[in-house]
């Protein structure tokens, strides 16, 4: 599953800034699902809280970049 | 191997496989809108498959419900991000 971060990283480094934004969005999704799998794999229900918080934090981060920095940097 | 374990393995394999396919699609596609298509596909099918695997494993306990909430959050929040990203790409194009 972590292999999914490799295309995202490659796209974030090599492609344009707006493509890097898509890569950041997908990287957040992959990381969230990895955290769900790790919490379930290690049978630690409390670790699921991290996976629960990450989609919302990733949402705010990507939205801020897209809305405010996007006008000047893209 | 019991049928219960087989169902979990199939759901996890399908979830991980579709997520990896979507990540590869990001690199293969040339246009930003095609890439957004794959980015959104990564937030619709795989999270629910993995949540279903966790629910089958744990039943409707705290981990299962949390996994479902994560899947629903990804499903509802990412279209907004895709819209904002597409709008930024469109404004860049002029």
Backbone of each chain as nested JSON, in Angstrom:
{
  "chains": [
    {"id": "A", "residues": [
      {"number": 1, "name": "UNK", "atoms": {"N": [0.831, -1.211, 0.0], "CA": [0.0, 0.0, 0.0], "C": [0.866, 1.261, 0.0]}},
      {"number": 2, "name": "UNK", "atoms": {"N": [1.982, 1.195, 0.754], "CA": [2.879, 2.347, 0.798], "C": [3.52, 2.629, -0.557]}},
      {"number": 3, "name": "UNK", "atoms": {"N": [3.529, 1.609, -1.445], "CA": [4.063, 1.823, -2.792], "C": [3.256, 2.888, -3.538]}},
      {"number": 4, "name": "UNK", "atoms": {"N": [2.005, 3.064, -3.131], "CA": [1.16, 4.075, -3.764], "C": [1.665, 5.484, -3.556]}},
      {"number": 5, "name": "UNK", "atoms": {"N": [2.509, 5.669, -2.529], "CA": [3.052, 7.008, -2.29], "C": [4.155, 7.363, -3.293]}},
      {"number": 6, "name": "UNK", "atoms": {"N": [4.756, 6.334, -3.918], "CA": [5.85, 6.597, -4.859], "C": [5.378, 7.396, -6.084]}},
      {"number": 7, "name": "UNK", "atoms": {"N": [4.273, 6.981, -6.766], "CA": [3.801, 7.814, -7.89], "C": [3.415, 9.219, -7.446]}},
      {"number": 8, "name": "UNK", "atoms": {"N": [2.832, 9.33, -6.237], "CA": [2.443, 10.657, -5.746], "C": [3.68, 11.533, -5.542]}},
      {"number": 9, "name": "UNK", "atoms": {"N": [4.732, 10.953, -4.949], "CA": [5.96, 11.708, -4.728], "C": [6.614, 12.111, -6.036]}},
      {"number": 10, "name": "UNK", "atoms": {"N": [6.613, 11.185, -6.992], "CA": [7.21, 11.48, -8.293], "C": [6.469, 12.63, -8.972]}},
      {"number": 11, "name": "UNK", "atoms": {"N": [5.124, 12.566, -8.904], "CA": [4.303, 13.614, -9.525], "C": [4.504, 14.946, -8.818]}},
      {"number": 12, "name": "UNK", "atoms": {"N": [4.628, 14.916, -7.489], "CA": [4.795, 16.153, -6.727], "C": [6.121, 16.828, -7.057]}},
      {"number": 13, "name": "UNK", "atoms": {"N": [7.144, 16.035, -7.355], "CA": [8.468, 16.599, -7.61], "C": [8.62, 17.023, -9.066]}},
      {"number": 14, "name": "UNK", "atoms": {"N": [8.114, 16.2, -9.992], "CA": [8.412, 16.402, -11.409], "C": [7.375, 17.22, -12.169]}},
      {"number": 15, "name": "UNK", "atoms": {"N": [6.118, 17.172, -11.748], "CA": [5.062, 17.799, -12.546], "C": [4.856, 19.254, -12.104]}},
      {"number": 16, "name": "UNK", "atoms": {"N": [3.86, 19.907, -12.713], "CA": [3.586, 21.298, -12.368], "C": [2.962, 21.388, -10.975]}},
      {"number": 17, "name": "UNK", "atoms": {"N": [2.793, 22.636, -10.499], "CA": [2.32, 22.81, -9.121], "C": [0.888, 22.345, -8.923]}},
      {"number": 18, "name": "UNK", "atoms": {"N": [0.061, 22.532, -9.949], "CA": [-1.328, 22.099, -9.795], "C": [-1.418, 20.562, -9.818]}},
      {"number": 19, "name": "UNK", "atoms": {"N": [-0.516, 19.919, -10.564], "CA": [-0.451, 18.459, -10.534], "C": [0.058, 17.975, -9.18]}},
      {"number": 20, "name": "UNK", "atoms": {"N": [0.999, 18.745, -8.595], "CA": [1.509, 18.398, -7.273], "C": [0.414, 18.478, -6.222]}},
      {"number": 21, "name": "UNK", "atoms": {"N": [-0.543, 19.387, -6.447], "CA": [-1.679, 19.501, -5.521], "C": [-2.531, 18.231, -5.563]}},
      {"number": 22, "name": "UNK", "atoms": {"N": [-2.745, 17.699, -6.77], "CA": [-3.487, 16.438, -6.906], "C": [-2.715, 15.299, -6.237]}},
      {"number": 23, "name": "UNK", "atoms": {"N": [-1.38, 15.315, -6.412], "CA": [-0.555, 14.28, -5.79], "C": [-0.639, 14.37, -4.268]}},
      {"number": 24, "name": "UNK", "atoms": {"N": [-0.657, 15.588, -3.736], "CA": [-0.777, 15.785, -2.28], "C": [-2.109, 15.25, -1.767]}},
      {"number": 25, "name": "UNK", "atoms": {"N": [-3.156, 15.514, -2.538], "CA": [-4.495, 15.039, -2.181], "C": [-4.531, 13.51, -2.129]}},
      {"number": 26, "name": "UNK", "atoms": {"N": [-3.99, 12.874, -3.167], "CA": [-3.996, 11.412, -3.218], "C": [-3.057, 10.82, -2.161]}},
      {"number": 27, "name": "UNK", "atoms": {"N": [-1.927, 11.497, -1.921], "CA": [-1.015, 11.023, -0.875], "C": [-1.679, 11.019, 0.496]}},
      {"number": 28, "name": "UNK", "atoms": {"N": [-2.498, 12.03, 0.767], "CA": [-3.239, 12.069, 2.029], "C": [-4.208, 10.9, 2.142]}},
      {"number": 29, "name": "UNK", "atoms": {"N": [-4.868, 10.575, 1.027], "CA": [-5.802, 9.441, 1.029], "C": [-5.067, 8.131, 1.294]}},
      {"number": 30, "name": "UNK", "atoms": {"N": [-3.932, 7.934, 0.607], "CA": [-3.159, 6.693, 0.777], "C": [-2.675, 6.567, 2.222]}},
      {"number": 31, "name": "UNK", "atoms": {"N": [-2.162, 7.677, 2.78], "CA": [-1.665, 7.643, 4.153], "C": [-2.781, 7.322, 5.141]}},
      {"number": 32, "name": "UNK", "atoms": {"N": [-3.962, 7.887, 4.909], "CA": [-5.101, 7.606, 5.784], "C": [-5.43, 6.116, 5.775]}},
      {"number": 33, "name": "UNK", "atoms": {"N": [-5.466, 5.529, 4.572], "CA": [-5.813, 4.103, 4.478], "C": [-4.718, 3.227, 5.079]}},
      {"number": 34, "name": "UNK", "atoms": {"N": [-3.451, 3.657, 4.939], "CA": [-2.349, 2.913, 5.566], "C": [-2.511, 2.923, 7.087]}},
      {"number": 35, "name": "UNK", "atoms": {"N": [-2.895, 4.076, 7.642], "CA": [-3.089, 4.163, 9.096], "C": [-4.235, 3.269, 9.56]}},
      {"number": 36, "name": "UNK", "atoms": {"N": [-5.316, 3.2, 8.743], "CA": [-6.428, 2.293, 9.085], "C": [-5.937, 0.844, 9.112]}},
      {"number": 37, "name": "UNK", "atoms": {"N": [-5.163, 0.475, 8.081], "CA": [-4.666, -0.91, 8.01], "C": [-3.699, -1.218, 9.153]}},
      {"number": 38, "name": "UNK", "atoms": {"N": [-2.842, -0.242, 9.517], "CA": [-1.902, -0.466, 10.617], "C": [-2.636, -0.631, 11.944]}},
      {"number": 39, "name": "UNK", "atoms": {"N": [-3.64, 0.236, 12.183], "CA": [-4.401, 0.145, 13.43], "C": [-5.107, -1.207, 13.533]}},
      {"number": 40, "name": "UNK", "atoms": {"N": [-5.653, -1.667, 12.407], "CA": [-6.355, -2.948, 12.421], "C": [-5.364, -4.108, 12.513]}},
      {"number": 41, "name": "UNK", "atoms": {"N": [-4.227, -3.963, 11.834], "CA": [-3.227, -5.034, 11.837], "C": [-2.615, -5.264, 13.199]}},
      {"number": 42, "name": "UNK", "atoms": {"N": [-2.377, -4.184, 13.94], "CA": [-1.786, -4.306, 15.271], "C": [-2.84, -4.419, 16.376]}},
      {"number": 43, "name": "UNK", "atoms": {"N": [-4.131, -4.43, 15.975], "CA": [-5.238, -4.545, 16.944], "C": [-5.169, -3.462, 18.014]}},
      {"number": 44, "name": "UNK", "atoms": {"N": [-4.942, -2.237, 17.58], "CA": [-4.926, -1.094, 18.493], "C": [-6.044, -0.142, 18.062]}},
      {"number": 45, "name": "UNK", "atoms": {"N": [-7.166, -0.23, 18.753], "CA": [-8.324, 0.586, 18.372], "C": [-8.038, 2.072, 18.556]}},
      {"number": 46, "name": "UNK", "atoms": {"N": [-7.175, 2.396, 19.535], "CA": [-6.909, 3.814, 19.79], "C": [-6.114, 4.455, 18.655]}},
      {"number": 47, "name": "UNK", "atoms": {"N": [-5.351, 3.657, 17.916], "CA": [-4.58, 4.219, 16.802], "C": [-5.489, 4.694, 15.677]}},
      {"number": 48, "name": "UNK", "atoms": {"N": [-6.724, 4.185, 15.665], "CA": [-7.653, 4.561, 14.602], "C": [-8.002, 6.051, 14.674]}},
      {"number": 49, "name": "UNK", "atoms": {"N": [-7.803, 6.668, 15.842], "CA": [-8.079, 8.1, 15.981], "C": [-7.223, 8.94, 15.061]}},
      {"number": 50, "name": "UNK", "atoms": {"N": [-5.989, 8.496, 14.854], "CA": [-5.083, 9.218, 13.95], "C": [-5.624, 9.176, 12.523]}},
      {"number": 51, "name": "UNK", "atoms": {"N": [-6.065, 7.979, 12.118], "CA": [-6.643, 7.836, 10.774], "C": [-7.931, 8.631, 10.652]}},
      {"number": 52, "name": "UNK", "atoms": {"N": [-8.619, 8.805, 11.777], "CA": [-9.876, 9.554, 11.769], "C": [-9.615, 11.059, 11.618]}},
      {"number": 53, "name": "UNK", "atoms": {"N": [-8.491, 11.529, 12.165], "CA": [-8.189, 12.967, 12.123], "C": [-7.553, 13.383, 10.798]}},
      {"number": 54, "name": "UNK", "atoms": {"N": [-6.796, 12.479, 10.187], "CA": [-6.01, 12.853, 9.011], "C": [-6.837, 13.331, 7.815]}},
      {"number": 55, "name": "UNK", "atoms": {"N": [-7.992, 12.717, 7.467], "CA": [-8.75, 13.237, 6.316], "C": [-9.167, 14.688, 6.5]}},
      {"number": 56, "name": "UNK", "atoms": {"N": [-9.516, 15.062, 7.733], "CA": [-9.967, 16.435, 7.974], "C": [-8.787, 17.41, 7.918]}},
      {"number": 57, "name": "UNK", "atoms": {"N": [-7.647, 17.007, 8.5], "CA": [-6.461, 17.872, 8.454], "C": [-5.961, 18.017, 7.015]}},
      {"number": 58, "name": "UNK", "atoms": {"N": [-5.957, 16.908, 6.272], "CA": [-5.532, 16.942, 4.874], "C": [-6.479, 17.814, 4.047]}},
      {"number": 59, "name": "UNK", "atoms": {"N": [-7.77, 17.72, 4.345], "CA": [-8.773, 18.527, 3.643], "C": [-8.49, 20.011, 3.819]}},
      {"number": 60, "name": "UNK", "atoms": {"N": [-8.253, 20.416, 5.076], "CA": [-8.001, 21.833, 5.352], "C": [-6.712, 22.287, 4.668]}},
      {"number": 61, "name": "UNK", "atoms": {"N": [-5.666, 21.469, 4.746], "CA": [-4.388, 21.841, 4.161], "C": [-4.463, 22.017, 2.656]}},
      {"number": 62, "name": "UNK", "atoms": {"N": [-5.023, 21.025, 1.972], "CA": [-5.094, 21.094, 0.504], "C": [-6.017, 22.219, 0.06]}},
      {"number": 63, "name": "UNK", "atoms": {"N": [-7.117, 22.422, 0.797], "CA": [-8.055, 23.485, 0.424], "C": [-7.402, 24.856, 0.574]}},
      {"number": 64, "name": "UNK", "atoms": {"N": [-6.62, 25.025, 1.646], "CA": [-5.928, 26.303, 1.836], "C": [-4.945, 26.565, 0.705]}},
      {"number": 65, "name": "UNK", "atoms": {"N": [-4.184, 25.535, 0.336], "CA": [-3.212, 25.712, -0.75], "C": [-3.937, 26.034, -2.048]}},
      {"number": 66, "name": "UNK", "atoms": {"N": [-5.022, 25.295, -2.313], "CA": [-5.743, 25.488, -3.575], "C": [-6.391, 26.868, -3.641]}},
      {"number": 67, "name": "UNK", "atoms": {"N": [-6.932, 27.346, -2.528], "CA": [-7.691, 28.588, -2.563], "C": [-6.821, 29.832, -2.488]}},
      {"number": 68, "name": "UNK", "atoms": {"N": [-5.884, 29.844, -1.561], "CA": [-5.151, 31.084, -1.308], "C": [-3.815, 31.132, -2.035]}},
      {"number": 69, "name": "UNK", "atoms": {"N": [-2.971, 30.132, -1.826], "CA": [-1.688, 30.14, -2.512], "C": [-1.877, 29.934, -4.001]}},
      {"number": 70, "name": "UNK", "atoms": {"N": [-2.927, 29.237, -4.408], "CA": [-3.159, 28.933, -5.806], "C": [-3.247, 30.161, -6.682]}},
      {"number": 71, "name": "UNK", "atoms": {"N": [-3.795, 31.238, -6.143], "CA": [-3.944, 32.451, -6.954], "C": [-2.594, 33.036, -7.34]}},
      {"number": 72, "name": "UNK", "atoms": {"N": [-1.604, 32.857, -6.495], "CA": [-0.32, 33.522, -6.721], "C": [0.751, 32.587, -7.258]}},
      {"number": 73, "name": "UNK", "atoms": {"N": [0.688, 31.331, -6.862], "CA": [1.808, 30.457, -7.181], "C": [1.567, 29.555, -8.376]}},
      {"number": 74, "name": "UNK", "atoms": {"N": [0.303, 29.212, -8.681], "CA": [0.06, 28.225, -9.732], "C": [0.336, 28.808, -11.114]}}
    ]},
    {"id": "B", "residues": [
      {"number": 1, "name": "UNK", "atoms": {"N": [-8.112, -22.505, 5.63], "CA": [-8.561, -21.12, 5.778], "C": [-10.095, -21.072, 5.781]}},
      {"number": 2, "name": "UNK", "atoms": {"N": [-10.627, -20.377, 6.757], "CA": [-12.08, -20.283, 6.849], "C": [-12.61, -19.247, 5.852]}},
      {"number": 3, "name": "UNK", "atoms": {"N": [-13.915, -19.351, 5.579], "CA": [-14.532, -18.412, 4.643], "C": [-14.444, -16.982, 5.16]}},
      {"number": 4, "name": "UNK", "atoms": {"N": [-14.533, -16.839, 6.48], "CA": [-14.432, -15.511, 7.098], "C": [-13.093, -14.838, 6.754]}},
      {"number": 5, "name": "UNK", "atoms": {"N": [-11.995, -15.587, 6.908], "CA": [-10.67, -15.049, 6.602], "C": [-10.508, -14.786, 5.105]}},
      {"number": 6, "name": "UNK", "atoms": {"N": [-11.107, -15.678, 4.295], "CA": [-11.002, -15.513, 2.843], "C": [-11.685, -14.224, 2.39]}},
      {"number": 7, "name": "UNK", "atoms": {"N": [-12.852, -13.947, 2.966], "CA": [-13.578, -12.716, 2.61], "C": [-12.742, -11.488, 2.974]}},
      {"number": 8, "name": "UNK", "atoms": {"N": [-12.125, -11.513, 4.168], "CA": [-11.299, -10.377, 4.595], "C": [-10.109, -10.193, 3.653]}},
      {"number": 9, "name": "UNK", "atoms": {"N": [-9.446, -11.312, 3.312], "CA": [-8.288, -11.224, 2.426], "C": [-8.667, -10.673, 1.057]}},
      {"number": 10, "name": "UNK", "atoms": {"N": [-9.81, -11.127, 0.52], "CA": [-10.243, -10.65, -0.793], "C": [-10.563, -9.16, -0.745]}},
      {"number": 11, "name": "UNK", "atoms": {"N": [-11.253, -8.719, 0.315], "CA": [-11.607, -7.299, 0.428], "C": [-10.362, -6.423, 0.553]}},
      {"number": 12, "name": "UNK", "atoms": {"N": [-9.4, -6.851, 1.37], "CA": [-8.166, -6.069, 1.532], "C": [-7.38, -6.044, 0.225]}},
      {"number": 13, "name": "UNK", "atoms": {"N": [-7.283, -7.198, -0.45], "CA": [-6.538, -7.251, -1.714], "C": [-7.186, -6.352, -2.759]}},
      {"number": 14, "name": "UNK", "atoms": {"N": [-8.525, -6.384, -2.84], "CA": [-9.217, -5.521, -3.797], "C": [-9.011, -4.048, -3.457]}},
      {"number": 15, "name": "UNK", "atoms": {"N": [-9.098, -3.716, -2.173], "CA": [-8.922, -2.324, -1.75], "C": [-7.529, -1.812, -2.048]}},
      {"number": 16, "name": "UNK", "atoms": {"N": [-6.515, -2.579, -1.686], "CA": [-5.131, -2.159, -1.934], "C": [-4.857, -2.114, -3.441]}},
      {"number": 17, "name": "UNK", "atoms": {"N": [-5.353, -3.117, -4.177], "CA": [-5.123, -3.164, -5.622], "C": [-5.737, -1.977, -6.343]}},
      {"number": 18, "name": "UNK", "atoms": {"N": [-6.982, -1.641, -6.023], "CA": [-7.616, -0.499, -6.695], "C": [-6.935, 0.816, -6.313]}},
      {"number": 19, "name": "UNK", "atoms": {"N": [-6.481, 0.917, -5.052], "CA": [-5.782, 2.143, -4.64], "C": [-4.47, 2.295, -5.417]}},
      {"number": 20, "name": "UNK", "atoms": {"N": [-3.749, 1.198, -5.566], "CA": [-2.488, 1.262, -6.317], "C": [-2.742, 1.583, -7.791]}},
      {"number": 21, "name": "UNK", "atoms": {"N": [-3.816, 1.014, -8.351], "CA": [-4.167, 1.326, -9.746], "C": [-4.438, 2.817, -9.92]}},
      {"number": 22, "name": "UNK", "atoms": {"N": [-5.148, 3.39, -8.963], "CA": [-5.45, 4.827, -9.041], "C": [-4.168, 5.652, -8.946]}},
      {"number": 23, "name": "UNK", "atoms": {"N": [-3.223, 5.233, -8.097], "CA": [-1.955, 5.956, -7.963], "C": [-1.148, 5.868, -9.257]}},
      {"number": 24, "name": "UNK", "atoms": {"N": [-1.158, 4.699, -9.886], "CA": [-0.454, 4.561, -11.165], "C": [-1.139, 5.419, -12.237]}},
      {"number": 25, "name": "UNK", "atoms": {"N": [-2.475, 5.451, -12.189], "CA": [-3.219, 6.28, -13.137], "C": [-2.864, 7.75, -13.039]}},
      {"number": 26, "name": "UNK", "atoms": {"N": [-2.512, 8.204, -11.839], "CA": [-2.1, 9.6, -11.668], "C": [-0.888, 9.925, -12.537]}},
      {"number": 27, "name": "UNK", "atoms": {"N": [0.054, 9.002, -12.583], "CA": [1.291, 9.239, -13.325], "C": [1.075, 9.039, -14.818]}},
      {"number": 28, "name": "UNK", "atoms": {"N": [0.26, 8.053, -15.172], "CA": [0.082, 7.707, -16.587], "C": [-0.68, 8.794, -17.343]}},
      {"number": 29, "name": "UNK", "atoms": {"N": [-1.682, 9.404, -16.683], "CA": [-2.5, 10.401, -17.36], "C": [-1.711, 11.684, -17.612]}},
      {"number": 30, "name": "UNK", "atoms": {"N": [-2.074, 12.393, -18.671], "CA": [-1.335, 13.595, -19.056], "C": [-2.031, 14.886, -18.64]}},
      {"number": 31, "name": "UNK", "atoms": {"N": [-3.359, 14.853, -18.572], "CA": [-4.122, 16.067, -18.308], "C": [-4.458, 16.161, -16.818]}},
      {"number": 32, "name": "UNK", "atoms": {"N": [-4.564, 17.369, -16.301], "CA": [-4.881, 17.564, -14.885], "C": [-6.274, 17.018, -14.552]}},
      {"number": 33, "name": "UNK", "atoms": {"N": [-7.21, 17.153, -15.472], "CA": [-8.578, 16.69, -15.202], "C": [-8.652, 15.166, -15.188]}},
      {"number": 34, "name": "UNK", "atoms": {"N": [-7.868, 14.518, -16.05], "CA": [-7.797, 13.053, -15.997], "C": [-7.18, 12.589, -14.678]}},
      {"number": 35, "name": "UNK", "atoms": {"N": [-6.156, 13.322, -14.232], "CA": [-5.521, 12.971, -12.956], "C": [-6.494, 13.15, -11.794]}},
      {"number": 36, "name": "UNK", "atoms": {"N": [-7.309, 14.2, -11.866], "CA": [-8.318, 14.4, -10.813], "C": [-9.321, 13.252, -10.79]}},
      {"number": 37, "name": "UNK", "atoms": {"N": [-9.634, 12.727, -11.981], "CA": [-10.553, 11.588, -12.075], "C": [-10.007, 10.41, -11.258]}},
      {"number": 38, "name": "UNK", "atoms": {"N": [-8.711, 10.127, -11.424], "CA": [-8.102, 9.02, -10.684], "C": [-7.974, 9.343, -9.201]}},
      {"number": 39, "name": "UNK", "atoms": {"N": [-7.692, 10.626, -8.881], "CA": [-7.589, 11.013, -7.47], "C": [-8.927, 10.812, -6.762]}},
      {"number": 40, "name": "UNK", "atoms": {"N": [-10.023, 11.093, -7.468], "CA": [-11.348, 10.898, -6.855], "C": [-11.717, 9.423, -6.779]}},
      {"number": 41, "name": "UNK", "atoms": {"N": [-11.309, 8.65, -7.789], "CA": [-11.584, 7.203, -7.736], "C": [-10.873, 6.57, -6.543]}},
      {"number": 42, "name": "UNK", "atoms": {"N": [-9.706, 7.127, -6.178], "CA": [-8.963, 6.591, -5.031], "C": [-9.683, 6.827, -3.716]}},
      {"number": 43, "name": "UNK", "atoms": {"N": [-10.639, 7.768, -3.685], "CA": [-11.347, 8.057, -2.435], "C": [-12.757, 7.474, -2.403]}},
      {"number": 44, "name": "UNK", "atoms": {"N": [-13.155, 6.78, -3.462], "CA": [-14.522, 6.239, -3.456], "C": [-14.545, 4.726, -3.196]}},
      {"number": 45, "name": "UNK", "atoms": {"N": [-13.854, 3.965, -4.038], "CA": [-13.972, 2.503, -3.932], "C": [-13.068, 1.901, -2.84]}},
      {"number": 46, "name": "UNK", "atoms": {"N": [-11.742, 2.18, -2.854], "CA": [-10.862, 1.484, -1.885], "C": [-11.19, 1.723, -0.41]}},
      {"number": 47, "name": "UNK", "atoms": {"N": [-11.52, 2.963, 0.023], "CA": [-11.814, 3.124, 1.456], "C": [-12.991, 2.277, 1.928]}},
      {"number": 48, "name": "UNK", "atoms": {"N": [-14.017, 2.137, 1.084], "CA": [-15.173, 1.347, 1.495], "C": [-14.872, -0.152, 1.503]}},
      {"number": 49, "name": "UNK", "atoms": {"N": [-14.005, -0.585, 0.569], "CA": [-13.604, -2.0, 0.587], "C": [-12.818, -2.316, 1.861]}},
      {"number": 50, "name": "UNK", "atoms": {"N": [-11.894, -1.407, 2.234], "CA": [-11.106, -1.632, 3.446], "C": [-11.977, -1.514, 4.693]}},
      {"number": 51, "name": "UNK", "atoms": {"N": [-12.927, -0.573, 4.684], "CA": [-13.847, -0.456, 5.822], "C": [-14.695, -1.719, 5.953]}},
      {"number": 52, "name": "UNK", "atoms": {"N": [-15.116, -2.267, 4.805], "CA": [-15.891, -3.519, 4.845], "C": [-15.047, -4.644, 5.423]}},
      {"number": 53, "name": "UNK", "atoms": {"N": [-13.753, -4.676, 5.069], "CA": [-12.864, -5.711, 5.626], "C": [-12.743, -5.571, 7.137]}},
      {"number": 54, "name": "UNK", "atoms": {"N": [-12.597, -4.332, 7.619], "CA": [-12.474, -4.111, 9.067], "C": [-13.778, -4.491, 9.772]}},
      {"number": 55, "name": "UNK", "atoms": {"N": [-14.924, -4.179, 9.148], "CA": [-16.215, -4.499, 9.771], "C": [-16.42, -6.015, 9.825]}},
      {"number": 56, "name": "UNK", "atoms": {"N": [-16.015, -6.713, 8.749], "CA": [-16.131, -8.178, 8.76], "C": [-15.246, -8.766, 9.857]}},
      {"number": 57, "name": "UNK", "atoms": {"N": [-14.05, -8.18, 10.043], "CA": [-13.116, -8.683, 11.057], "C": [-13.587, -8.375, 12.474]}},
      {"number": 58, "name": "UNK", "atoms": {"N": [-14.019, -7.124, 12.686], "CA": [-14.286, -6.656, 14.054], "C": [-15.768, -6.579, 14.395]}},
      {"number": 59, "name": "UNK", "atoms": {"N": [-16.63, -6.77, 13.396], "CA": [-18.058, -6.567, 13.583], "C": [-18.326, -5.076, 13.852]}},
      {"number": 60, "name": "UNK", "atoms": {"N": [-19.514, -4.718, 14.319], "CA": [-19.858, -3.305, 14.492], "C": [-19.349, -2.791, 15.838]}},
      {"number": 61, "name": "UNK", "atoms": {"N": [-18.045, -2.883, 16.044], "CA": [-17.435, -2.345, 17.258], "C": [-16.758, -1.017, 16.904]}},
      {"number": 62, "name": "UNK", "atoms": {"N": [-15.999, -0.465, 17.868], "CA": [-15.391, 0.852, 17.637], "C": [-14.462, 0.891, 16.417]}},
      {"number": 63, "name": "UNK", "atoms": {"N": [-13.557, -0.077, 16.224], "CA": [-12.695, 0.0, 15.022], "C": [-13.468, -0.057, 13.714]}},
      {"number": 64, "name": "UNK", "atoms": {"N": [-14.496, -0.914, 13.657], "CA": [-15.284, -1.028, 12.438], "C": [-16.019, 0.257, 12.11]}},
      {"number": 65, "name": "UNK", "atoms": {"N": [-16.635, 0.855, 13.135], "CA": [-17.366, 2.107, 12.91], "C": [-16.392, 3.226, 12.549]}},
      {"number": 66, "name": "UNK", "atoms": {"N": [-15.219, 3.253, 13.209], "CA": [-14.216, 4.272, 12.877], "C": [-13.751, 4.149, 11.431]}},
      {"number": 67, "name": "UNK", "atoms": {"N": [-13.515, 2.92, 10.982], "CA": [-13.083, 2.717, 9.593], "C": [-14.17, 3.202, 8.625]}},
      {"number": 68, "name": "UNK", "atoms": {"N": [-15.432, 2.946, 8.965], "CA": [-16.527, 3.41, 8.107], "C": [-16.606, 4.934, 8.096]}},
      {"number": 69, "name": "UNK", "atoms": {"N": [-16.378, 5.563, 9.262], "CA": [-16.4, 7.03, 9.328], "C": [-15.26, 7.616, 8.483]}},
      {"number": 70, "name": "UNK", "atoms": {"N": [-14.087, 6.972, 8.531], "CA": [-12.968, 7.428, 7.704], "C": [-13.345, 7.352, 6.221]}},
      {"number": 71, "name": "UNK", "atoms": {"N": [-13.945, 6.237, 5.811], "CA": [-14.324, 6.072, 4.403], "C": [-15.352, 7.12, 3.988]}},
      {"number": 72, "name": "UNK", "atoms": {"N": [-16.345, 7.367, 4.85], "CA": [-17.381, 8.363, 4.52], "C": [-16.765, 9.763, 4.47]}},
      {"number": 73, "name": "UNK", "atoms": {"N": [-15.835, 10.047, 5.398], "CA": [-15.184, 11.368, 5.398], "C": [-14.398, 11.576, 4.104]}},
      {"number": 74, "name": "UNK", "atoms": {"N": [-13.639, 10.562, 3.694], "CA": [-12.886, 10.681, 2.435], "C": [-13.839, 10.86, 1.261]}},
      {"number": 75, "name": "UNK", "atoms": {"N": [-14.934, 10.106, 1.264], "CA": [-15.902, 10.146, 0.168], "C": [-16.572, 11.52, 0.054]}},
      {"number": 76, "name": "UNK", "atoms": {"N": [-16.837, 12.165, 1.199], "CA": [-17.561, 13.438, 1.169], "C": [-16.642, 14.646, 1.003]}},
      {"number": 77, "name": "UNK", "atoms": {"N": [-15.417, 14.579, 1.544], "CA": [-14.549, 15.756, 1.545], "C": [-13.756, 15.922, 0.248]}},
      {"number": 78, "name": "UNK", "atoms": {"N": [-13.358, 14.812, -0.373], "CA": [-12.453, 14.932, -1.514], "C": [-13.072, 15.542, -2.767]}},
      {"number": 79, "name": "UNK", "atoms": {"N": [-14.379, 15.37, -3.038], "CA": [-14.945, 16.106, -4.179], "C": [-14.807, 17.619, -4.041]}},
      {"number": 80, "name": "UNK", "atoms": {"N": [-14.862, 18.13, -2.8], "CA": [-14.685, 19.575, -2.597], "C": [-13.255, 19.972, -2.978]}},
      {"number": 81, "name": "UNK", "atoms": {"N": [-12.288, 19.146, -2.562], "CA": [-10.893, 19.424, -2.919], "C": [-10.689, 19.352, -4.428]}},
      {"number": 82, "name": "UNK", "atoms": {"N": [-11.315, 18.36, -5.058], "CA": [-11.173, 18.214, -6.511], "C": [-11.756, 19.436, -7.217]}},
      {"number": 83, "name": "UNK", "atoms": {"N": [-12.875, 19.926, -6.71], "CA": [-13.488, 21.116, -7.295], "C": [-12.554, 22.32, -7.163]}},
      {"number": 84, "name": "UNK", "atoms": {"N": [-11.974, 22.499, -5.965], "CA": [-11.064, 23.626, -5.746], "C": [-9.822, 23.507, -6.626]}},
      {"number": 85, "name": "UNK", "atoms": {"N": [-9.296, 22.284, -6.763], "CA": [-8.109, 22.082, -7.595], "C": [-8.433, 22.34, -9.068]}},
      {"number": 86, "name": "UNK", "atoms": {"N": [-9.573, 21.847, -9.535], "CA": [-9.961, 22.064, -10.935], "C": [-10.18, 23.547, -11.204]}},
      {"number": 87, "name": "UNK", "atoms": {"N": [-10.717, 24.238, -10.218], "CA": [-10.935, 25.674, -10.376], "C": [-9.603, 26.423, -10.474]}},
      {"number": 88, "name": "UNK", "atoms": {"N": [-8.638, 25.999, -9.635], "CA": [-7.312, 26.622, -9.697], "C": [-6.656, 26.34, -11.046]}},
      {"number": 89, "name": "UNK", "atoms": {"N": [-6.804, 25.106, -11.539], "CA": [-6.212, 24.759, -12.833], "C": [-6.866, 25.555, -13.961]}},
      {"number": 90, "name": "UNK", "atoms": {"N": [-8.173, 25.765, -13.843], "CA": [-8.895, 26.515, -14.881], "C": [-8.482, 27.983, -14.875]}},
      {"number": 91, "name": "UNK", "atoms": {"N": [-8.313, 28.557, -13.677], "CA": [-7.898, 29.957, -13.604], "C": [-6.478, 30.125, -14.117]}},
      {"number": 92, "name": "UNK", "atoms": {"N": [-5.664, 29.095, -13.953], "CA": [-4.302, 29.155, -14.465], "C": [-4.299, 29.133, -15.986]}},
      {"number": 93, "name": "UNK", "atoms": {"N": [-5.243, 28.316, -16.537], "CA": [-5.309, 28.205, -17.991], "C": [-5.815, 29.5, -18.619]}},
      {"number": 94, "name": "UNK", "atoms": {"N": [-6.639, 30.254, -17.847], "CA": [-7.093, 31.557, -18.302], "C": [-8.422, 31.564, -18.985]}}
    ]}
  ]
}
